[in-house]
């Protein structure tokens, strides 16, 4: 089973949580390809030692950062590493026929064998509809970017955090890193979710869709729609912590994150993760600001009610 992810040094702690969940729920041999530009051999010693109880071979895939144009959008939410997956076709071994890409902010909580072995049905990818979007993605940039595909029945905006790549067919059809970069240039680098927008734009009609609640369960998105840990589907195999992360103490949290912390317990960084989380919780004013905003909104709503009551009295 070929699995890949991309990361920088500061995400090493979170990578081990994801890999621990993958190892615990996978009985097949795993070749794990880590796309990076700054990890050192000591980091790989930590990773391999943490995974020694599982049948996992860890492969370092060094990425040359100078190959990326400085016009590519990079933000606090979208680091340069998010583009590394676009180099998979150039960097993977020649014998690789298929590969499952997983973001680091994921927990594998059941077997993914069925997903990994799924028939492509002549498609280039297997992916899930992005639960955070309608079939047609939102935002002014995306409206402009995807408007010509709006009426196509075969277009659904997919999430790039869980993608099964048909490596053999992609290579046979001439896809490569340079092709994605030429597309970015032709779009004048006007991208909202950079690599994800590029993949969606490039591969219209070339994606087989699978159930997102099973293979790309957006924890926060569904929680705010009433699906708590108790209501989460029993067959959910992959939980995706998009947006705010379980390890970020300065955020609002919810009960599905307990699963992430359960897997974190079995990593060498658990104590450090707890201390970082506790420190961020203590120092954060996020909750205070939220309560302050709710208090202000309550006061404004109360004022509106009083005005409406006064209006009704004068117009009886």
Protein Blocks (a to p, Z undefined) as FASTA:
>chain_A
ZZdddddfklmmmmmmmmmmmmmmpcbdcddddddfkbcfklmmmmmmmmmmpccddddd
dddfklpcfkbccdfklcfklmmmmmmmmmmcfklmbdcdddfkbccfbdfklmmmpcfk
lpabdcdddfkbcfbdgdjklmmmmmmmmmpmkbccddfkbccddfklmmmnopafklmm
mmmmmnoopafblmlmmmmmmmgoiaccddfklmoccfklmmmnopafklpcfklmbdcd
ehjafklmkbccdfklmmmmmmmmmpcklmmmmmmmmmmmmmpcklmmmmmmmmmmmmmm
mmmmmmmmmmmmmmZZ
